[in-house]
Structures are given as structure tokens and as C-alpha cells.
């Protein structure tokens, strides 16, 4: 059976996902078979595996860092928020339904068997499992029936690294307060604390880490520097969504919808040396870009209403009429049509006019389309580009006789194109690089510029380089000998929790 290590944090955004990614890479480099695991993930960025199942995007990146293909067992429960009080619940890659938060909390203990079946199956095939927690283990209102933090650490007998974010300030209070709010058996699980996102000379922290160890009985095993790496983000806390400026030749504006999903689609564009991507929420921020992208969303009708009320709908229509290219992906594709209808109350019911930039009509219905897709683009300036992506959406769209955007490997056409407006359901459409290059060349040509001497990395090459940069930084600042020792001692039941308990028992 595999050994394991668990990464928990003092808050959301403390750096759990990146530390898990780094550990997956480090263990792979050290020759171990390693896999990531997160029992319950709440995120709108998701991915479709080769067998047509849906999982969180963070675990996808962690799998790639570990040299593995993404597997839904790495994320058996995915919650996709559909409102401020409810989520679509996905178990083992398939939709169970929409549940209010209160109802989900009543049912989640019953999901332990699903979680442990997935975990044990992964553990039987690997040497090490790197487990990621969620939020904070010290959320005392949520600790009952916990299945993702200390509750899971007990079920898997995992040693825990507790991560705090010094970049936000108050890291010593974060770490001390989290330990203080835990029960004795939970504190005994913590084998080390990690200070993350430090800028400057670690020597300037002294004597803080030593004092923290004295007060908690838990050693500080590392001070991780602030590392600028480009690895897929999990949710709307992503710093990339705050990007407003652009110094590159081409200016691409992505509409930051309230329930934006799968904005990882645009990472290959952000990495292209000719393309500047910024996220906008108002007409003044939109300005006069070279291209506008309407991204995916978990709430097409709600976000379409917001688009209208914010004034962005009229601004986009004006740009489209002036010849600015407009691309809609998934929910954005649905918004570009003539009408969106919800006769079966999938998104609250009713009917709304779309932006009217494509002759399409979308009708929501039960059942989610989930599939890996290979396609070749047919639309004008992008014709011939190969796509290896995935569909993940509710609803069917009648394209109203518009020219198709692409042709699937099964011979069917997909999406719609009319003049300078394009729509498709395909996520990951820029990952192979072909469409990115054709888009960049076309947009540069429209401005009288050239692609000469612009040779970007492929998206996969870029990812691999980022994984290596992150792993090198973590290996150089985290006591990996202590991590290996803790995993070994927990796996043999020889870990001693006496120092931790003695501190809290006085």
C-alpha cells in the first residue's frame, strides 16, 4: 500500500495546490510512482478525462506533474457552485444533481465509501499519494463529518504539512491559530508547518519560526520563496483574473463573468509572446481590444443578465459591428446566439434573448455533455488548425444554418461562425498550439504586423518547464528528509506525537 503525505492550509489560497504539484514532481524525479488526491474539490475549472469523466483542473495539473494521465479517482467529488448557496455535485466524474449547501452537508458523510474506494484503488497502484485538503481544517463550523481535511487525514492515516501564506501577512497568527483550534488527535497529525510565498531573505524571519515551534510543538520544515510560475489555477481567486494591462502587440479582452469557468482555456494565449490577455468587468475596462472572448460559465442565463445590466452586451455588439473578432466558448457560445431557453428549470427557468451575433438558439435540458474531442477548424482564418479538447456543457444549440466552426473526428460539424463572430463548445481548443498560432498570425496581420521571429513554446513544453521551476524551488527550501521520514513512520505506525501533545496538555 502507498505511503502518503497531506497538505492542508490555513486558508484558501495559501498555496496547497501548488505545494502538492511540487511534491508530485519531486517524488516523480526521485523515481517513485506518485499520484495526487483531493477527496472534495470546489471549483469551476474542470476537465474531461479520456474515459469521459469530469474532475477538477488542479488535480489534472498535479497528475501531469506526476507524469500521469488525469484519472477521476484523483478527485472523486467535485462541487461546481451554481449559486451563492448551492452547487452541482459530481461524484466519480458524473453529475448527481444540484444541491443546496445545507442538503449537501447532510449527505456528505455518506460519500466516505466513494472517497475511500477511490483512494485505496489509487494507493494500490502507486508508491506515494499526495493528498490536498481544502480551505482550512480549523473551520470549526464545518468540522463535523469532515471528509477533506483532518477527517480524511484520519481515514488515510496521513501525516500533515500545514501551510501558511506570508504574502498576505499574519502568517504566524495563521499557523498558531489553526493549530490552537484543532483537537488533540488532529494536532498530532501535523508533522510540520510550511511558510509559503516569502519574498526576501529567510534569515530575516528569525526568531519567528523557532518561537512558533516552541509555542506549538510543531517544527517549521520550510520557508518557500514566492515563485512566479504559470500553472493552471483552480478557481476565481486566481491572480491572473486581476490582469488588466497589456504591453504585447495584440490586445485580447476576456469578459470576467461572475461565474466564469474553465478560464484555463486561455493559458496558451497568455503564454504567446504576441498575445496580451486581460480580464474585464466593465465597458471602460473593455475599451477597444483587438479581440473579445466570452468564456465558459456555470450560469449562462445569470451571467447573460449581468452582461446586459453591466453595459458590456452593448459594448460587445458595438465592437462586433465594427469588425472586432468575437469568440464565444461554451456558455459564451450560447450567449452569442439569438435566444437561450430553459423550459425544464435547469438554470432557474424562463427564456432570454442572446446577443444576436450568431443565428443560434440554445435550449437547456437535463443531462450533461461530457466527451474528449478531436477536431479540425473549418472557419475562415483558422481553417486547418487541429484541436484536442473536450466538451462539458448543459443544453443543445441549434446553429440556425450558420457556417460550422470545426469538424469533429466522427465527421459531424460543431460550433458556428458568421463573419467576425465565432462560437464553439470546445474547451482546451488552444492547447495543441495550432489554433493559437493561426489566431496570432491573423490578428497580427490585421494590424499590419508579422509573425516573423515569433516562435512560442508549445503549451505542454511550457507546463513541463513550470513544473520543474516549482519543484526546484520547493526542494531547495523544504526539509524533504523530514517529509520522507514522516511518511515512513506513519506508514509503520511509529510516529510519536508526544512533543505536540505535551505542549497542549501543559
ROZA-880963 format. One line per 4 residues: number of its first residue (from 1); for each residue x, y, z negated of C-alpha. Coordinates in Angstrom, 2 decimals, decimal comma, padded with zeros to 5 digits, always signed. Last residue first. Layout:
residues N
NUM	X:Y:Z; ...
end
This chain:
residues 506
506	+000,73:+021,80:-029,71; -001,53:+019,40:-027,79; -001,09:+021,44:-024,62; +002,71:+021,38:-024,65
502	+002,83:+017,71:-025,70; +000,53:+016,79:-022,83; +002,89:+018,13:-020,16; +006,04:+016,69:-021,68
498	+004,37:+013,27:-022,33; +003,03:+012,69:-018,79; +005,42:+009,82:-018,09; +005,23:+008,27:-014,63
494	+005,85:+004,51:-014,69; +002,67:+003,32:-012,96; +004,62:+001,80:-010,07; +003,08:+004,02:-007,38
490	+003,21:+006,97:-009,79; +006,96:+006,45:-010,31; +007,71:+006,20:-006,60; +005,66:+009,25:-005,63
486	+007,21:+011,27:-008,46; +010,73:+010,27:-007,42; +010,13:+011,20:-003,78; +008,85:+014,64:-004,81
482	+011,72:+015,13:-007,26; +014,25:+014,27:-004,56; +012,40:+016,68:-002,24; +013,15:+019,62:-004,52
478	+011,61:+022,29:-002,26; +013,58:+025,19:-000,73; +015,59:+023,74:+002,15; +013,06:+021,04:+002,99
474	+010,34:+023,70:+003,14; +012,19:+025,96:+005,57; +013,33:+023,07:+007,77; +009,79:+021,64:+007,89
470	+008,31:+024,97:+008,98; +010,84:+025,51:+011,77; +010,41:+021,91:+012,95; +006,62:+022,14:+013,05
466	+006,89:+025,42:+014,98; +009,18:+023,83:+017,59; +006,74:+020,95:+018,05; +003,82:+023,33:+018,50
462	+005,64:+025,41:+021,13; +006,58:+022,32:+023,10; +002,94:+021,18:+022,91; +001,65:+024,53:+024,16
458	+004,07:+024,53:+027,08; +006,80:+027,10:+026,73; +006,44:+030,28:+028,78; +008,27:+031,04:+032,05
454	+007,93:+034,71:+033,02; +010,83:+035,50:+035,40; +008,42:+036,61:+038,17; +004,79:+036,64:+037,03
450	+004,30:+039,99:+038,80; +002,37:+043,20:+038,13; -000,06:+045,17:+040,32; -002,69:+045,29:+037,60
446	-004,96:+042,72:+039,29; -001,82:+040,65:+039,96; -001,11:+040,48:+036,24; -004,64:+039,24:+035,54
442	-004,38:+036,60:+038,26; -000,95:+035,36:+037,19; -001,96:+035,17:+033,52; -005,14:+033,25:+034,34
438	-003,27:+030,83:+036,61; -000,62:+030,27:+033,95; -003,15:+029,72:+031,16; -005,21:+027,38:+033,37
434	-002,20:+025,15:+033,96; -000,90:+025,26:+030,40; -002,32:+021,94:+029,18; -003,76:+023,63:+026,08
430	-005,77:+026,36:+027,83; -009,09:+024,48:+028,02; -008,88:+023,28:+024,43; -012,63:+023,67:+024,15
426	-014,84:+023,00:+027,17; -018,42:+024,31:+027,17; -017,76:+026,66:+030,06; -018,73:+030,14:+031,26
422	-017,22:+032,56:+033,79; -018,03:+036,14:+034,80; -016,01:+038,03:+037,46; -018,19:+036,96:+040,37
418	-020,54:+034,27:+039,14; -019,20:+031,15:+037,49; -020,90:+028,35:+035,55; -019,98:+025,39:+033,41
414	-019,60:+021,74:+034,36; -019,67:+019,64:+037,51; -020,02:+015,87:+037,52; -017,45:+013,70:+039,33
410	-016,57:+011,46:+036,37; -013,24:+013,29:+036,00; -015,14:+016,52:+035,37; -015,42:+019,31:+037,95
406	-014,97:+022,92:+036,87; -016,62:+026,34:+036,57; -019,63:+025,47:+038,68; -021,23:+028,02:+041,06
402	-024,50:+029,27:+039,64; -027,67:+027,40:+040,64; -029,51:+028,10:+037,41; -026,79:+026,77:+035,11
398	-029,27:+024,81:+032,99; -027,61:+024,56:+029,60; -028,19:+021,81:+027,05; -028,03:+022,27:+023,28
394	-025,67:+021,55:+020,39; -021,94:+021,62:+021,00; -018,61:+019,81:+020,93; -017,00:+019,21:+024,30
390	-013,31:+018,43:+024,56; -010,16:+019,36:+026,41; -007,63:+018,16:+028,96; -007,93:+020,76:+031,72
386	-006,16:+020,80:+035,11; -005,95:+024,03:+037,13; -006,92:+023,56:+040,79; -009,05:+026,67:+041,17
382	-008,28:+029,40:+038,61; -008,73:+032,43:+040,90; -012,02:+031,17:+042,34; -013,78:+028,68:+040,00
378	-013,17:+024,99:+040,71; -011,21:+024,01:+037,60; -010,16:+020,39:+037,23; -011,46:+018,27:+034,37
374	-010,51:+015,82:+031,64; -012,94:+015,67:+028,75; -012,96:+014,23:+025,24; -016,55:+014,00:+024,08
370	-019,02:+015,15:+021,46; -022,45:+016,51:+022,47; -024,51:+016,98:+019,31; -028,04:+015,66:+018,88
366	-031,23:+017,52:+018,18; -032,23:+020,10:+020,80; -031,25:+023,67:+021,71; -032,32:+025,01:+025,09
362	-029,89:+027,12:+027,13; -030,81:+029,04:+030,30; -028,18:+030,15:+032,81; -028,18:+032,78:+035,58
358	-024,92:+034,30:+034,25; -024,39:+037,90:+033,07; -027,84:+038,13:+031,52; -026,54:+038,98:+028,05
354	-028,94:+036,47:+026,53; -032,62:+036,94:+025,81; -033,82:+035,29:+022,62; -036,19:+032,46:+021,74
350	-037,51:+031,11:+018,48; -036,32:+028,57:+015,95; -033,99:+028,72:+012,96; -030,88:+027,32:+014,58
346	-032,08:+023,75:+015,27; -035,73:+024,80:+014,98; -037,03:+022,41:+017,64; -038,04:+025,03:+020,23
342	-034,70:+026,88:+020,07; -034,35:+028,90:+023,28; -031,44:+030,96:+024,62; -032,09:+033,09:+027,70
338	-030,47:+034,72:+030,72; -026,97:+033,38:+030,15; -023,81:+034,91:+028,68; -024,80:+033,85:+025,16
334	-024,66:+030,14:+026,03; -021,10:+030,50:+027,35; -020,12:+032,26:+024,12; -021,56:+029,33:+022,19
330	-019,27:+027,01:+024,21; -016,66:+029,33:+025,76; -017,62:+032,58:+027,51; -015,20:+034,35:+029,84
326	-015,62:+037,93:+031,10; -013,39:+039,47:+033,77; -013,67:+043,28:+033,98; -015,37:+044,26:+037,26
322	-017,15:+047,48:+036,27; -020,45:+045,66:+035,75; -018,66:+043,27:+033,38; -017,29:+046,19:+031,36
318	-020,77:+047,72:+031,00; -022,28:+044,37:+030,00; -019,54:+043,94:+027,40; -020,23:+047,39:+025,92
314	-023,99:+046,77:+025,88; -023,52:+043,49:+024,00; -020,94:+045,05:+021,68; -023,43:+047,56:+020,29
310	-023,31:+045,99:+016,83; -027,01:+045,09:+016,90; -026,71:+043,12:+020,14; -023,60:+041,18:+019,11
306	-025,20:+040,53:+015,70; -028,30:+039,03:+017,40; -026,04:+036,90:+019,58; -024,24:+035,81:+016,40
302	-027,48:+034,62:+014,87; -028,59:+032,90:+018,06; -025,30:+031,12:+018,67; -024,68:+030,06:+015,08
298	-021,64:+027,77:+014,75; -019,77:+029,95:+017,24; -017,47:+029,49:+020,23; -015,66:+032,40:+021,79
294	-016,78:+035,35:+023,94; -013,64:+036,39:+025,80; -013,11:+039,83:+027,33; -010,42:+040,62:+029,92
290	-008,18:+043,52:+030,95; -009,33:+045,49:+027,92; -011,03:+048,90:+027,96; -012,01:+049,70:+024,36
286	-013,09:+046,75:+022,24; -012,12:+048,37:+018,92; -014,47:+051,30:+019,62; -017,24:+048,84:+020,62
282	-017,00:+046,88:+017,34; -015,71:+043,58:+015,95; -012,50:+042,91:+017,91; -009,84:+040,20:+017,91
278	-006,59:+040,79:+019,81; -004,73:+038,69:+022,36; -001,74:+040,00:+024,32; -000,77:+038,00:+027,37
274	+002,49:+038,32:+029,32; +004,75:+036,39:+026,91; +002,22:+033,53:+026,53; +001,97:+032,44:+022,89
270	-001,30:+034,26:+022,21; -002,84:+032,61:+025,28; -001,79:+029,15:+024,06; -003,31:+029,93:+020,62
266	-006,66:+030,92:+022,16; -008,56:+027,66:+021,73; -007,58:+027,73:+018,03; -010,52:+030,14:+017,81
262	-012,55:+026,96:+017,39; -015,43:+028,67:+015,64; -016,57:+032,25:+015,14; -019,40:+032,58:+012,64
258	-019,39:+036,38:+012,33; -018,20:+036,73:+015,96; -014,73:+038,15:+016,48; -015,01:+039,02:+020,17
254	-011,72:+038,14:+021,86; -010,08:+041,07:+023,69; -007,32:+040,24:+026,16; -004,82:+043,02:+027,00
250	-002,23:+042,10:+029,64; +001,23:+043,71:+029,77; +002,10:+042,97:+026,13; +002,09:+045,53:+023,31
246	-001,26:+044,63:+021,74; -002,88:+045,84:+018,54; -005,81:+044,50:+016,52; -004,71:+041,15:+015,09
242	-006,80:+040,53:+011,98; -008,06:+037,21:+013,34; -004,44:+036,04:+013,49; -004,26:+036,24:+009,68
238	-006,57:+033,20:+009,39; -009,08:+033,57:+006,55; -011,79:+032,61:+009,08; -010,82:+028,95:+009,00
234	-008,26:+026,24:+009,57; -005,42:+027,91:+011,40; -003,38:+026,17:+014,07; +000,35:+026,61:+013,54
230	+002,34:+029,65:+014,61; +005,15:+030,04:+012,11; +006,36:+033,10:+010,27; +007,84:+031,67:+007,10
226	+007,49:+033,43:+003,76; +010,05:+031,57:+001,71; +009,10:+028,54:-000,40; +010,14:+028,67:-004,04
222	+010,45:+025,11:-005,24; +010,04:+022,47:-007,89; +008,72:+024,67:-010,70; +008,60:+022,25:-013,61
218	+005,41:+021,56:-015,62; +005,44:+021,86:-019,41; +003,01:+024,75:-019,09; +004,55:+027,58:-021,13
214	+008,15:+026,44:-020,80; +007,77:+025,82:-017,08; +006,29:+029,29:-016,58; +009,17:+030,80:-018,53
210	+011,66:+028,99:-016,30; +009,85:+030,13:-013,14; +009,75:+033,77:-014,32; +013,37:+034,16:-015,52
206	+014,27:+034,78:-012,77; +012,26:+035,82:-009,71; +015,11:+037,99:-008,42; +017,15:+034,86:-007,77
202	+014,60:+033,93:-005,10; +015,96:+036,79:-002,92; +013,34:+038,34:-000,66; +009,85:+037,45:+000,53
198	+008,13:+034,52:-001,18; +005,27:+032,81:+000,65; +004,80:+029,93:-001,84; +005,68:+029,25:-005,45
194	+005,45:+025,50:-005,98; +004,49:+023,75:-009,19; +005,48:+020,21:-010,12; +004,36:+016,81:-011,28
190	+000,73:+017,75:-011,90; -001,28:+014,62:-012,70; -000,89:+015,07:-016,46; -002,76:+018,35:-016,19
186	-005,80:+016,39:-014,95; -005,69:+013,96:-017,88; -005,53:+016,91:-020,27; -008,44:+018,77:-018,66
182	-007,67:+021,71:-016,40; -008,32:+025,37:-017,15; -004,84:+026,03:-018,53; -003,13:+024,58:-015,45
178	-005,05:+026,96:-013,17; -004,39:+029,93:-015,44; -000,65:+029,24:-015,55; -000,40:+028,92:-011,77
174	-002,47:+031,96:-010,87; -001,04:+034,06:-013,73; +002,46:+033,29:-012,48; +001,44:+034,08:-008,89
170	-000,03:+037,48:-009,70; +000,57:+038,96:-006,28; -000,92:+038,14:-002,88; +002,47:+037,20:-001,43
166	+003,15:+035,03:-004,49; +000,72:+032,35:-003,31; +000,50:+029,44:-005,76; +000,87:+025,72:-005,00
162	+000,25:+022,83:-007,42; +002,01:+019,60:-006,39; +000,03:+016,59:-007,55; +000,91:+012,94:-008,15
158	-001,78:+010,72:-006,64; -003,50:+007,83:-008,40; -005,90:+007,59:-005,43; -009,15:+007,87:-007,40
154	-007,56:+010,14:-009,99; -006,17:+012,53:-007,37; -009,61:+012,47:-005,70; -011,32:+013,78:-008,82
150	-008,45:+016,20:-009,28; -009,17:+017,87:-005,92; -011,49:+016,65:-003,14; -014,23:+014,45:-004,58
146	-015,28:+016,42:-007,66; -018,36:+014,92:-009,33; -018,46:+017,75:-011,87; -015,60:+020,16:-011,20
142	-017,65:+022,72:-009,27; -018,47:+025,27:-011,98; -014,99:+024,89:-013,47; -013,29:+025,94:-010,23
138	-009,89:+024,96:-011,62; -009,00:+022,44:-008,90; -008,75:+025,35:-006,43; -009,81:+025,68:-002,81
134	-009,48:+022,27:-001,21; -007,00:+019,46:-001,82; -004,65:+018,02:+000,76; -003,30:+014,47:+000,61
130	-000,01:+013,35:+002,16; -000,17:+009,58:+002,66; +003,12:+007,69:+002,78; +004,16:+004,26:+004,11
126	+001,32:+003,88:+006,58; -001,14:+001,29:+007,95; -002,74:+000,06:+004,70; -002,89:+003,63:+003,39
122	-005,00:+004,70:+006,37; -007,58:+001,99:+005,64; -007,47:+002,76:+001,93; -008,18:+006,45:+002,59
118	-011,06:+005,84:+005,00; -012,70:+003,31:+002,68; -012,03:+005,64:-000,24; -013,83:+008,56:+001,36
114	-016,84:+006,56:+002,54; -017,21:+004,96:-000,92; -016,94:+008,39:-002,54; -019,80:+009,73:-000,42
110	-022,45:+009,00:-003,06; -020,80:+011,60:-005,26; -021,63:+014,13:-002,53; -025,40:+013,77:-002,70
106	-026,38:+016,28:-005,38; -023,77:+018,76:-004,21; -025,21:+018,53:-000,70; -028,69:+019,42:-001,92
102	-027,48:+022,55:-003,73; -025,40:+023,66:-000,74; -028,37:+023,43:+001,66; -027,98:+020,52:+004,07
98	-027,97:+020,26:+007,87; -027,63:+016,70:+009,18; -025,54:+013,54:+009,10; -023,42:+014,53:+012,10
94	-020,76:+012,00:+013,09; -016,97:+012,10:+012,67; -016,74:+009,86:+009,63; -019,29:+012,06:+007,87
90	-020,30:+015,45:+009,30; -022,47:+017,73:+007,16; -023,80:+020,87:+008,85; -023,70:+023,51:+006,21
86	-025,86:+025,64:+003,95; -025,95:+028,73:+001,72; -024,18:+031,51:+003,64; -025,34:+029,99:+006,92
82	-024,26:+027,29:+009,39; -021,12:+026,32:+007,48; -019,38:+023,31:+009,07; -018,63:+020,70:+006,40
78	-016,32:+017,87:+007,44; -016,11:+014,60:+005,50; -013,88:+011,68:+006,57; -010,82:+013,84:+007,36
74	-007,77:+011,63:+008,02; -010,10:+008,74:+008,83; -011,17:+010,79:+011,87; -007,82:+009,99:+013,50
70	-005,59:+012,56:+015,23; -002,73:+010,88:+017,13; +000,36:+010,55:+015,01; +003,83:+012,11:+015,08
66	+003,50:+013,40:+011,53; +003,41:+016,99:+012,80; +000,71:+015,87:+015,25; -001,32:+014,46:+012,37
62	-000,89:+017,67:+010,40; -002,13:+019,68:+013,38; -005,22:+017,46:+013,63; -005,71:+017,65:+009,87
58	-005,99:+021,43:+010,20; -008,48:+021,09:+013,08; -011,13:+019,37:+011,02; -012,68:+016,21:+012,45
54	-015,25:+015,15:+015,07; -015,47:+011,72:+016,69; -015,38:+010,93:+020,43; -012,96:+008,00:+020,40
50	-010,04:+010,14:+021,59; -010,69:+012,56:+018,78; -012,85:+015,67:+019,04; -011,57:+018,73:+017,21
46	-012,84:+021,25:+014,67; -012,38:+024,88:+013,70; -015,50:+025,83:+011,77; -014,06:+024,69:+008,45
42	-014,99:+023,08:+005,15; -012,88:+019,96:+004,65; -013,64:+017,01:+002,42; -011,42:+013,96:+001,90
38	-008,28:+015,53:+003,31; -005,65:+013,04:+004,43; -002,37:+013,36:+006,33; -000,47:+010,35:+007,71
34	+003,10:+009,08:+007,35; +005,14:+006,19:+008,70; +008,56:+006,98:+007,22; +011,82:+007,68:+009,05
30	+013,08:+010,72:+007,17; +012,00:+012,95:+010,06; +008,47:+011,59:+009,64; +008,62:+012,37:+005,91
26	+009,72:+015,92:+006,69; +007,03:+016,43:+009,35; +004,22:+015,26:+007,09; +005,69:+017,33:+004,27
22	+005,64:+020,46:+006,47; +002,02:+019,92:+007,51; +001,02:+019,35:+003,89; +002,78:+022,58:+002,97
18	+001,00:+024,39:+005,81; -002,42:+023,13:+004,73; -001,87:+023,97:+001,06; -000,68:+027,53:+001,71
14	-002,41:+029,56:-001,00; -005,19:+030,41:+001,47; -007,99:+029,15:-000,75; -006,98:+029,39:-004,38
10	-004,56:+027,98:-007,00; -003,63:+025,19:-004,65; -003,52:+021,41:-004,48; -001,04:+019,26:-002,56
6	-001,23:+015,51:-003,14; +001,57:+012,95:-002,79; +001,07:+009,33:-001,82; +002,69:+005,89:-001,73
2	+001,26:+003,50:+000,80; +000,00:+000,00:+000,00
end
